[in-house]
């Protein structure tokens, strides 16, 4: 069992780049991930979809 199971993590700038990769990794490790974004809702939605597709729990939230 991962230390991150059922923990809620907010990743800022998670719609692209390093933030997106961190969000995906945290989701893969069992965290519930809030994908926070400032300008790219579409990018955030893609990250959320990937986390959910891989069995994780995620949602997006604008800055």
N, CA, C and O atoms as a Tripos MOL2 file, in Angstrom:
@<TRIPOS>MOLECULE
protein
  252   251    63     0     0
PROTEIN
NO_CHARGES

@<TRIPOS>ATOM
      1 N           0.8460   -1.1820    0.0000 N.3       1 UNK1
      2 CA          0.0000    0.0000    0.0000 C.3       1 UNK1
      3 C           0.8940    1.2490    0.0000 C.2       1 UNK1
      4 O           1.8610    1.3400    0.7560 O.2       1 UNK1
      5 N           0.5500    2.1850   -0.8490 N.am      2 UNK2
      6 CA          1.3090    3.4200   -0.9740 C.3       2 UNK2
      7 C           0.9870    4.3860    0.1590 C.2       2 UNK2
      8 O          -0.1300    4.3960    0.6760 O.2       2 UNK2
      9 N           1.9590    5.1910    0.5370 N.am      3 UNK3
     10 CA          1.7350    6.2350    1.5340 C.3       3 UNK3
     11 C           0.7290    7.2690    1.0380 C.2       3 UNK3
     12 O           0.1640    8.0200    1.8330 O.2       3 UNK3
     13 N           0.5030    7.3090   -0.2840 N.am      4 UNK4
     14 CA         -0.3760    8.3270   -0.8560 C.3       4 UNK4
     15 C          -1.8260    7.8680   -1.0100 C.2       4 UNK4
     16 O          -2.6760    8.6670   -1.4020 O.2       4 UNK4
     17 N          -2.1270    6.6140   -0.7140 N.am      5 UNK5
     18 CA         -3.5050    6.1340   -0.8640 C.3       5 UNK5
     19 C          -4.4730    7.0320   -0.1080 C.2       5 UNK5
     20 O          -4.3110    7.2830    1.0860 O.2       5 UNK5
     21 N          -5.4840    7.5120   -0.8300 N.am      6 UNK6
     22 CA         -6.5600    8.3470   -0.2930 C.3       6 UNK6
     23 C          -6.1120    9.7030    0.2410 C.2       6 UNK6
     24 O          -6.8890   10.3810    0.9130 O.2       6 UNK6
     25 N          -4.8900   10.1090   -0.0400 N.am      7 UNK7
     26 CA         -4.4550   11.4660    0.2880 C.3       7 UNK7
     27 C          -4.8850   12.3760   -0.8580 C.2       7 UNK7
     28 O          -4.8850   11.9580   -2.0160 O.2       7 UNK7
     29 N          -5.2470   13.6030   -0.5460 N.am      8 UNK8
     30 CA         -5.6230   14.5760   -1.5740 C.3       8 UNK8
     31 C          -4.4220   15.4730   -1.8340 C.2       8 UNK8
     32 O          -3.8470   16.0580   -0.9150 O.2       8 UNK8
     33 N          -4.0570   15.5670   -3.1070 N.am      9 UNK9
     34 CA         -2.9110   16.3810   -3.5050 C.3       9 UNK9
     35 C          -3.3710   17.3910   -4.5440 C.2       9 UNK9
     36 O          -4.0440   17.0350   -5.5120 O.2       9 UNK9
     37 N          -3.0050   18.6530   -4.3410 N.am     10 UNK10
     38 CA         -3.2860   19.7050   -5.3190 C.3      10 UNK10
     39 C          -1.9780   20.0200   -6.0280 C.2      10 UNK10
     40 O          -0.9910   20.3970   -5.3950 O.2      10 UNK10
     41 N          -1.9790   19.8620   -7.3500 N.am     11 UNK11
     42 CA         -0.7820   20.1570   -8.1350 C.3      11 UNK11
     43 C          -1.0780   21.3980   -8.9640 C.2      11 UNK11
     44 O          -1.9320   21.3710   -9.8500 O.2      11 UNK11
     45 N          -0.3650   22.4910   -8.6740 N.am     12 UNK12
     46 CA         -0.5570   23.7200   -9.4400 C.3      12 UNK12
     47 C           0.2180   23.6320  -10.7410 C.2      12 UNK12
     48 O           1.2720   23.0010  -10.8060 O.2      12 UNK12
     49 N          -0.3090   24.2670  -11.7720 N.am     13 UNK13
     50 CA          0.3490   24.2350  -13.0690 C.3      13 UNK13
     51 C           0.3720   22.8410  -13.6630 C.2      13 UNK13
     52 O           1.3210   22.4680  -14.3530 O.2      13 UNK13
     53 N          -0.6750   22.0670  -13.3950 N.am     14 UNK14
     54 CA         -0.6730   20.6450  -13.7600 C.3      14 UNK14
     55 C          -1.2720   20.3490  -15.1240 C.2      14 UNK14
     56 O          -1.4700   19.1820  -15.4640 O.2      14 UNK14
     57 N          -1.5650   21.3750  -15.9130 N.am     15 UNK15
     58 CA         -2.1660   21.1210  -17.2240 C.3      15 UNK15
     59 C          -1.1210   20.8030  -18.2970 C.2      15 UNK15
     60 O          -1.4710   20.4180  -19.4130 O.2      15 UNK15
     61 N           0.1660   20.9640  -17.9550 N.am     16 UNK16
     62 CA          1.2200   20.6920  -18.9440 C.3      16 UNK16
     63 C           2.5620   20.5480  -18.2410 C.2      16 UNK16
     64 O           2.7080   20.8910  -17.0680 O.2      16 UNK16
     65 N           3.5160   20.0440  -18.9680 N.am     17 UNK17
     66 CA          4.9000   19.9950  -18.5100 C.3      17 UNK17
     67 C           5.1320   19.1950  -17.2400 C.2      17 UNK17
     68 O           4.5400   18.1370  -17.0290 O.2      17 UNK17
     69 N           6.0040   19.7260  -16.4030 N.am     18 UNK18
     70 CA          6.4010   19.0450  -15.1740 C.3      18 UNK18
     71 C           5.2100   18.8360  -14.2510 C.2      18 UNK18
     72 O           5.0810   17.7730  -13.6440 O.2      18 UNK18
     73 N           4.3370   19.8370  -14.1350 N.am     19 UNK19
     74 CA          3.1630   19.7130  -13.2720 C.3      19 UNK19
     75 C           2.2610   18.5660  -13.6900 C.2      19 UNK19
     76 O           1.7390   17.8400  -12.8440 O.2      19 UNK19
     77 N           2.0780   18.4020  -14.9910 N.am     20 UNK20
     78 CA          1.2380   17.3100  -15.5040 C.3      20 UNK20
     79 C           1.8520   15.9600  -15.1580 C.2      20 UNK20
     80 O           1.1440   15.0380  -14.7520 O.2      20 UNK20
     81 N           3.1560   15.8440  -15.3170 N.am     21 UNK21
     82 CA          3.8340   14.5740  -15.0100 C.3      21 UNK21
     83 C           3.7710   14.2580  -13.5160 C.2      21 UNK21
     84 O           3.5860   13.1030  -13.1320 O.2      21 UNK21
     85 N           3.9240   15.2800  -12.6770 N.am     22 UNK22
     86 CA          3.8150   15.0810  -11.2300 C.3      22 UNK22
     87 C           2.4000   14.6200  -10.8820 C.2      22 UNK22
     88 O           2.2290   13.6780  -10.1070 O.2      22 UNK22
     89 N           1.3920   15.2740  -11.4470 N.am     23 UNK23
     90 CA         -0.0020   14.9020  -11.1740 C.3      23 UNK23
     91 C          -0.2650   13.4570  -11.5690 C.2      23 UNK23
     92 O          -0.8940   12.7140  -10.8160 O.2      23 UNK23
     93 N           0.2100   13.0510  -12.7430 N.am     24 UNK24
     94 CA         -0.0010   11.6720  -13.2050 C.3      24 UNK24
     95 C           0.6980   10.6720  -12.2930 C.2      24 UNK24
     96 O           0.1410    9.6180  -11.9830 O.2      24 UNK24
     97 N           1.9050   10.9940  -11.8650 N.am     25 UNK25
     98 CA          2.6510   10.0920  -10.9850 C.3      25 UNK25
     99 C           1.9530    9.9600   -9.6280 C.2      25 UNK25
    100 O           1.8360    8.8570   -9.0940 O.2      25 UNK25
    101 N           1.4960   11.0700   -9.0790 N.am     26 UNK26
    102 CA          0.8010   11.0310   -7.7940 C.3      26 UNK26
    103 C          -0.4900   10.2070   -7.8900 C.2      26 UNK26
    104 O          -0.8340    9.4610   -6.9730 O.2      26 UNK26
    105 N          -1.1910   10.3560   -9.0130 N.am     27 UNK27
    106 CA         -2.3960    9.5530   -9.2460 C.3      27 UNK27
    107 C          -2.0750    8.0750   -9.3310 C.2      27 UNK27
    108 O          -2.8150    7.2420   -8.8080 O.2      27 UNK27
    109 N          -0.9700    7.7480   -9.9900 N.am     28 UNK28
    110 CA         -0.5540    6.3540  -10.1210 C.3      28 UNK28
    111 C          -0.1790    5.7550   -8.7670 C.2      28 UNK28
    112 O          -0.2530    4.5400   -8.5810 O.2      28 UNK28
    113 N           0.2180    6.5970   -7.8340 N.am     29 UNK29
    114 CA          0.6150    6.1260   -6.5110 C.3      29 UNK29
    115 C          -0.5420    6.1380   -5.5180 C.2      29 UNK29
    116 O          -0.3420    5.9120   -4.3250 O.2      29 UNK29
    117 N          -1.7680    6.4040   -6.0160 N.am     30 UNK30
    118 CA         -2.9460    6.2770   -5.1690 C.3      30 UNK30
    119 C          -3.5330    7.5610   -4.6250 C.2      30 UNK30
    120 O          -4.5590    7.5250   -3.9460 O.2      30 UNK30
    121 N          -2.9090    8.6980   -4.9040 N.am     31 UNK31
    122 CA         -3.4390    9.9660   -4.4010 C.3      31 UNK31
    123 C          -4.6690   10.3960   -5.1980 C.2      31 UNK31
    124 O          -4.8080   10.0570   -6.3730 O.2      31 UNK31
    125 N          -5.5540   11.1400   -4.5490 N.am     32 UNK32
    126 CA         -6.6500   11.8220   -5.2270 C.3      32 UNK32
    127 C          -6.0700   13.1690   -5.6530 C.2      32 UNK32
    128 O          -5.6550   13.9670   -4.8120 O.2      32 UNK32
    129 N          -6.0440   13.4170   -6.9540 N.am     33 UNK33
    130 CA         -5.2960   14.5580   -7.4830 C.3      33 UNK33
    131 C          -6.2190   15.6560   -8.0040 C.2      33 UNK33
    132 O          -7.0970   15.4070   -8.8300 O.2      33 UNK33
    133 N          -6.0050   16.8750   -7.5060 N.am     34 UNK34
    134 CA         -6.6640   18.0490   -8.0490 C.3      34 UNK34
    135 C          -5.6800   18.6740   -9.0360 C.2      34 UNK34
    136 O          -4.5980   19.1190   -8.6540 O.2      34 UNK34
    137 N          -6.0720   18.6990  -10.3060 N.am     35 UNK35
    138 CA         -5.2400   19.2550  -11.3660 C.3      35 UNK35
    139 C          -5.5990   20.7340  -11.4870 C.2      35 UNK35
    140 O          -6.6350   21.0860  -12.0510 O.2      35 UNK35
    141 N          -4.7360   21.5910  -10.9550 N.am     36 UNK36
    142 CA         -4.9820   23.0280  -10.9530 C.3      36 UNK36
    143 C          -4.3350   23.6540  -12.1890 C.2      36 UNK36
    144 O          -3.2290   23.2770  -12.5770 O.2      36 UNK36
    145 N          -5.0310   24.6080  -12.8020 N.am     37 UNK37
    146 CA         -4.5090   25.2410  -14.0140 C.3      37 UNK37
    147 C          -4.8810   26.7120  -14.0400 C.2      37 UNK37
    148 O          -5.8490   27.1260  -13.4020 O.2      37 UNK37
    149 N          -4.1050   27.5050  -14.7850 N.am     38 UNK38
    150 CA         -4.3830   28.9300  -14.9280 C.3      38 UNK38
    151 C          -5.0030   29.2510  -16.2760 C.2      38 UNK38
    152 O          -5.8710   30.1200  -16.3640 O.2      38 UNK38
    153 N          -4.5680   28.5590  -17.3380 N.am     39 UNK39
    154 CA         -5.0410   28.9630  -18.6580 C.3      39 UNK39
    155 C          -5.4420   27.8210  -19.5860 C.2      39 UNK39
    156 O          -6.0510   28.0750  -20.6250 O.2      39 UNK39
    157 N          -5.1270   26.5860  -19.2510 N.am     40 UNK40
    158 CA         -5.3890   25.5070  -20.1910 C.3      40 UNK40
    159 C          -6.3370   24.4530  -19.6170 C.2      40 UNK40
    160 O          -5.9070   23.3970  -19.1520 O.2      40 UNK40
    161 N          -7.6290   24.7590  -19.6590 N.am     41 UNK41
    162 CA         -8.6220   23.7890  -19.1960 C.3      41 UNK41
    163 C          -8.5340   22.5130  -20.0180 C.2      41 UNK41
    164 O          -8.6800   21.4150  -19.4810 O.2      41 UNK41
    165 N          -8.2970   22.6500  -21.3110 N.am     42 UNK42
    166 CA         -8.2020   21.4770  -22.1780 C.3      42 UNK42
    167 C          -7.0420   20.5790  -21.7450 C.2      42 UNK42
    168 O          -7.1890   19.3590  -21.6760 O.2      42 UNK42
    169 N          -5.9070   21.1770  -21.4580 N.am     43 UNK43
    170 CA         -4.7560   20.4050  -20.9950 C.3      43 UNK43
    171 C          -5.0290   19.7230  -19.6670 C.2      43 UNK43
    172 O          -4.6610   18.5670  -19.4620 O.2      43 UNK43
    173 N          -5.6820   20.4550  -18.7620 N.am     44 UNK44
    174 CA         -6.0240   19.8810  -17.4580 C.3      44 UNK44
    175 C          -6.9720   18.7010  -17.6200 C.2      44 UNK44
    176 O          -6.8220   17.6800  -16.9490 O.2      44 UNK44
    177 N          -7.9530   18.8420  -18.5170 N.am     45 UNK45
    178 CA         -8.9060   17.7530  -18.7500 C.3      45 UNK45
    179 C          -8.2180   16.5020  -19.3010 C.2      45 UNK45
    180 O          -8.6120   15.3810  -18.9810 O.2      45 UNK45
    181 N          -7.1980   16.6950  -20.1220 N.am     46 UNK46
    182 CA         -6.4330   15.5650  -20.6600 C.3      46 UNK46
    183 C          -5.6870   14.8550  -19.5260 C.2      46 UNK46
    184 O          -5.6680   13.6250  -19.4700 O.2      46 UNK46
    185 N          -5.0770   15.6200  -18.6290 N.am     47 UNK47
    186 CA         -4.3520   15.0290  -17.5020 C.3      47 UNK47
    187 C          -5.3150   14.2730  -16.5900 C.2      47 UNK47
    188 O          -5.0250   13.1520  -16.1710 O.2      47 UNK47
    189 N          -6.4570   14.8820  -16.2830 N.am     48 UNK48
    190 CA         -7.4720   14.2110  -15.4520 C.3      48 UNK48
    191 C          -7.9060   12.9050  -16.1110 C.2      48 UNK48
    192 O          -7.9790   11.8700  -15.4490 O.2      48 UNK48
    193 N          -8.1930   12.9460  -17.3990 N.am     49 UNK49
    194 CA         -8.6480   11.7530  -18.1100 C.3      49 UNK49
    195 C          -7.6040   10.6450  -18.0480 C.2      49 UNK49
    196 O          -7.9500    9.4750  -17.8850 O.2      49 UNK49
    197 N          -6.3360   11.0040  -18.1760 N.am     50 UNK50
    198 CA         -5.2780    9.9950  -18.1270 C.3      50 UNK50
    199 C          -5.1700    9.3710  -16.7310 C.2      50 UNK50
    200 O          -4.9890    8.1600  -16.5990 O.2      50 UNK50
    201 N          -5.2820   10.2030  -15.6970 N.am     51 UNK51
    202 CA         -5.2230    9.6910  -14.3280 C.3      51 UNK51
    203 C          -6.3830    8.7240  -14.0870 C.2      51 UNK51
    204 O          -6.1850    7.6390  -13.5420 O.2      51 UNK51
    205 N          -7.5800    9.1130  -14.4880 N.am     52 UNK52
    206 CA         -8.7650    8.2750  -14.2940 C.3      52 UNK52
    207 C          -8.6590    6.9910  -15.1170 C.2      52 UNK52
    208 O          -9.0090    5.9150  -14.6330 O.2      52 UNK52
    209 N          -8.1780    7.1000  -16.3560 N.am     53 UNK53
    210 CA         -8.0210    5.9330  -17.2220 C.3      53 UNK53
    211 C          -7.1060    4.8870  -16.5860 C.2      53 UNK53
    212 O          -7.2890    3.6850  -16.7750 O.2      53 UNK53
    213 N          -6.1310    5.3630  -15.8380 N.am     54 UNK54
    214 CA         -5.1750    4.4660  -15.1900 C.3      54 UNK54
    215 C          -5.6160    4.0520  -13.7850 C.2      54 UNK54
    216 O          -4.8140    3.5330  -13.0100 O.2      54 UNK54
    217 N          -6.8900    4.2820  -13.4580 N.am     55 UNK55
    218 CA         -7.4400    3.8140  -12.1900 C.3      55 UNK55
    219 C          -7.3850    4.7960  -11.0510 C.2      55 UNK55
    220 O          -7.7480    4.4540   -9.9250 O.2      55 UNK55
    221 N          -6.9340    6.0230  -11.3140 N.am     56 UNK56
    222 CA         -6.8310    7.0230  -10.2680 C.3      56 UNK56
    223 C          -8.0980    7.8440  -10.1070 C.2      56 UNK56
    224 O          -9.0850    7.6390  -10.8140 O.2      56 UNK56
    225 N          -8.0560    8.7660   -9.1750 N.am     57 UNK57
    226 CA         -9.1790    9.6590   -8.8810 C.3      57 UNK57
    227 C          -8.6790   11.0900   -9.0440 C.2      57 UNK57
    228 O          -7.6990   11.4790   -8.4090 O.2      57 UNK57
    229 N          -9.3430   11.8740   -9.8860 N.am     58 UNK58
    230 CA         -8.8450   13.2150  -10.1740 C.3      58 UNK58
    231 C          -9.9600   14.1400  -10.6300 C.2      58 UNK58
    232 O         -11.0010   13.6930  -11.1120 O.2      58 UNK58
    233 N          -9.7210   15.4490  -10.4690 N.am     59 UNK59
    234 CA        -10.6100   16.4720  -11.0110 C.3      59 UNK59
    235 C          -9.7480   17.6780  -11.3500 C.2      59 UNK59
    236 O          -8.5910   17.7560  -10.9360 O.2      59 UNK59
    237 N         -10.3090   18.6210  -12.1040 N.am     60 UNK60
    238 CA         -9.5620   19.8360  -12.4370 C.3      60 UNK60
    239 C         -10.1920   21.0290  -11.7270 C.2      60 UNK60
    240 O         -11.3650   21.0040  -11.3550 O.2      60 UNK60
    241 N          -9.3870   22.0730  -11.5490 N.am     61 UNK61
    242 CA         -9.8330   23.2770  -10.8590 C.3      61 UNK61
    243 C          -9.0590   24.4790  -11.4080 C.2      61 UNK61
    244 O          -7.8290   24.4600  -11.4370 O.2      61 UNK61
    245 N          -9.7810   25.5360  -11.8490 N.am     62 UNK62
    246 CA         -9.0700   26.7120  -12.3570 C.3      62 UNK62
    247 C          -8.4220   27.5010  -11.2180 C.2      62 UNK62
    248 O          -8.8680   27.4560  -10.0720 O.2      62 UNK62
    249 N          -7.3660   28.2180  -11.5660 N.am     63 UNK63
    250 CA         -6.6490   29.0610  -10.6040 C.3      63 UNK63
    251 C          -7.4910   30.1810  -10.1560 C.2      63 UNK63
    252 O          -7.0540   30.9960   -9.3440 O.2      63 UNK63
@<TRIPOS>BOND
     1     1     2 1
     2     2     3 1
     3     3     4 2
     4     3     5 am
     5     5     6 1
     6     6     7 1
     7     7     8 2
     8     7     9 am
     9     9    10 1
    10    10    11 1
    11    11    12 2
    12    11    13 am
    13    13    14 1
    14    14    15 1
    15    15    16 2
    16    15    17 am
    17    17    18 1
    18    18    19 1
    19    19    20 2
    20    19    21 am
    21    21    22 1
    22    22    23 1
    23    23    24 2
    24    23    25 am
    25    25    26 1
    26    26    27 1
    27    27    28 2
    28    27    29 am
    29    29    30 1
    30    30    31 1
    31    31    32 2
    32    31    33 am
    33    33    34 1
    34    34    35 1
    35    35    36 2
    36    35    37 am
    37    37    38 1
    38    38    39 1
    39    39    40 2
    40    39    41 am
    41    41    42 1
    42    42    43 1
    43    43    44 2
    44    43    45 am
    45    45    46 1
    46    46    47 1
    47    47    48 2
    48    47    49 am
    49    49    50 1
    50    50    51 1
    51    51    52 2
    52    51    53 am
    53    53    54 1
    54    54    55 1
    55    55    56 2
    56    55    57 am
    57    57    58 1
    58    58    59 1
    59    59    60 2
    60    59    61 am
    61    61    62 1
    62    62    63 1
    63    63    64 2
    64    63    65 am
    65    65    66 1
    66    66    67 1
    67    67    68 2
    68    67    69 am
    69    69    70 1
    70    70    71 1
    71    71    72 2
    72    71    73 am
    73    73    74 1
    74    74    75 1
    75    75    76 2
    76    75    77 am
    77    77    78 1
    78    78    79 1
    79    79    80 2
    80    79    81 am
    81    81    82 1
    82    82    83 1
    83    83    84 2
    84    83    85 am
    85    85    86 1
    86    86    87 1
    87    87    88 2
    88    87    89 am
    89    89    90 1
    90    90    91 1
    91    91    92 2
    92    91    93 am
    93    93    94 1
    94    94    95 1
    95    95    96 2
    96    95    97 am
    97    97    98 1
    98    98    99 1
    99    99   100 2
   100    99   101 am
   101   101   102 1
   102   102   103 1
   103   103   104 2
   104   103   105 am
   105   105   106 1
   106   106   107 1
   107   107   108 2
   108   107   109 am
   109   109   110 1
   110   110   111 1
   111   111   112 2
   112   111   113 am
   113   113   114 1
   114   114   115 1
   115   115   116 2
   116   115   117 am
   117   117   118 1
   118   118   119 1
   119   119   120 2
   120   119   121 am
   121   121   122 1
   122   122   123 1
   123   123   124 2
   124   123   125 am
   125   125   126 1
   126   126   127 1
   127   127   128 2
   128   127   129 am
   129   129   130 1
   130   130   131 1
   131   131   132 2
   132   131   133 am
   133   133   134 1
   134   134   135 1
   135   135   136 2
   136   135   137 am
   137   137   138 1
   138   138   139 1
   139   139   140 2
   140   139   141 am
   141   141   142 1
   142   142   143 1
   143   143   144 2
   144   143   145 am
   145   145   146 1
   146   146   147 1
   147   147   148 2
   148   147   149 am
   149   149   150 1
   150   150   151 1
   151   151   152 2
   152   151   153 am
   153   153   154 1
   154   154   155 1
   155   155   156 2
   156   155   157 am
   157   157   158 1
   158   158   159 1
   159   159   160 2
   160   159   161 am
   161   161   162 1
   162   162   163 1
   163   163   164 2
   164   163   165 am
   165   165   166 1
   166   166   167 1
   167   167   168 2
   168   167   169 am
   169   169   170 1
   170   170   171 1
   171   171   172 2
   172   171   173 am
   173   173   174 1
   174   174   175 1
   175   175   176 2
   176   175   177 am
   177   177   178 1
   178   178   179 1
   179   179   180 2
   180   179   181 am
   181   181   182 1
   182   182   183 1
   183   183   184 2
   184   183   185 am
   185   185   186 1
   186   186   187 1
   187   187   188 2
   188   187   189 am
   189   189   190 1
   190   190   191 1
   191   191   192 2
   192   191   193 am
   193   193   194 1
   194   194   195 1
   195   195   196 2
   196   195   197 am
   197   197   198 1
   198   198   199 1
   199   199   200 2
   200   199   201 am
   201   201   202 1
   202   202   203 1
   203   203   204 2
   204   203   205 am
   205   205   206 1
   206   206   207 1
   207   207   208 2
   208   207   209 am
   209   209   210 1
   210   210   211 1
   211   211   212 2
   212   211   213 am
   213   213   214 1
   214   214   215 1
   215   215   216 2
   216   215   217 am
   217   217   218 1
   218   218   219 1
   219   219   220 2
   220   219   221 am
   221   221   222 1
   222   222   223 1
   223   223   224 2
   224   223   225 am
   225   225   226 1
   226   226   227 1
   227   227   228 2
   228   227   229 am
   229   229   230 1
   230   230   231 1
   231   231   232 2
   232   231   233 am
   233   233   234 1
   234   234   235 1
   235   235   236 2
   236   235   237 am
   237   237   238 1
   238   238   239 1
   239   239   240 2
   240   239   241 am
   241   241   242 1
   242   242   243 1
   243   243   244 2
   244   243   245 am
   245   245   246 1
   246   246   247 1
   247   247   248 2
   248   247   249 am
   249   249   250 1
   250   250   251 1
   251   251   252 2
@<TRIPOS>SUBSTRUCTURE
     1 UNK1         2 RESIDUE 1 A UNK
     2 UNK2         6 RESIDUE 1 A UNK
     3 UNK3        10 RESIDUE 1 A UNK
     4 UNK4        14 RESIDUE 1 A UNK
     5 UNK5        18 RESIDUE 1 A UNK
     6 UNK6        22 RESIDUE 1 A UNK
     7 UNK7        26 RESIDUE 1 A UNK
     8 UNK8        30 RESIDUE 1 A UNK
     9 UNK9        34 RESIDUE 1 A UNK
    10 UNK10       38 RESIDUE 1 A UNK
    11 UNK11       42 RESIDUE 1 A UNK
    12 UNK12       46 RESIDUE 1 A UNK
    13 UNK13       50 RESIDUE 1 A UNK
    14 UNK14       54 RESIDUE 1 A UNK
    15 UNK15       58 RESIDUE 1 A UNK
    16 UNK16       62 RESIDUE 1 A UNK
    17 UNK17       66 RESIDUE 1 A UNK
    18 UNK18       70 RESIDUE 1 A UNK
    19 UNK19       74 RESIDUE 1 A UNK
    20 UNK20       78 RESIDUE 1 A UNK
    21 UNK21       82 RESIDUE 1 A UNK
    22 UNK22       86 RESIDUE 1 A UNK
    23 UNK23       90 RESIDUE 1 A UNK
    24 UNK24       94 RESIDUE 1 A UNK
    25 UNK25       98 RESIDUE 1 A UNK
    26 UNK26      102 RESIDUE 1 A UNK
    27 UNK27      106 RESIDUE 1 A UNK
    28 UNK28      110 RESIDUE 1 A UNK
    29 UNK29      114 RESIDUE 1 A UNK
    30 UNK30      118 RESIDUE 1 A UNK
    31 UNK31      122 RESIDUE 1 A UNK
    32 UNK32      126 RESIDUE 1 A UNK
    33 UNK33      130 RESIDUE 1 A UNK
    34 UNK34      134 RESIDUE 1 A UNK
    35 UNK35      138 RESIDUE 1 A UNK
    36 UNK36      142 RESIDUE 1 A UNK
    37 UNK37      146 RESIDUE 1 A UNK
    38 UNK38      150 RESIDUE 1 A UNK
    39 UNK39      154 RESIDUE 1 A UNK
    40 UNK40      158 RESIDUE 1 A UNK
    41 UNK41      162 RESIDUE 1 A UNK
    42 UNK42      166 RESIDUE 1 A UNK
    43 UNK43      170 RESIDUE 1 A UNK
    44 UNK44      174 RESIDUE 1 A UNK
    45 UNK45      178 RESIDUE 1 A UNK
    46 UNK46      182 RESIDUE 1 A UNK
    47 UNK47      186 RESIDUE 1 A UNK
    48 UNK48      190 RESIDUE 1 A UNK
    49 UNK49      194 RESIDUE 1 A UNK
    50 UNK50      198 RESIDUE 1 A UNK
    51 UNK51      202 RESIDUE 1 A UNK
    52 UNK52      206 RESIDUE 1 A UNK
    53 UNK53      210 RESIDUE 1 A UNK
    54 UNK54      214 RESIDUE 1 A UNK
    55 UNK55      218 RESIDUE 1 A UNK
    56 UNK56      222 RESIDUE 1 A UNK
    57 UNK57      226 RESIDUE 1 A UNK
    58 UNK58      230 RESIDUE 1 A UNK
    59 UNK59      234 RESIDUE 1 A UNK
    60 UNK60      238 RESIDUE 1 A UNK
    61 UNK61      242 RESIDUE 1 A UNK
    62 UNK62      246 RESIDUE 1 A UNK
    63 UNK63      250 RESIDUE 1 A UNK
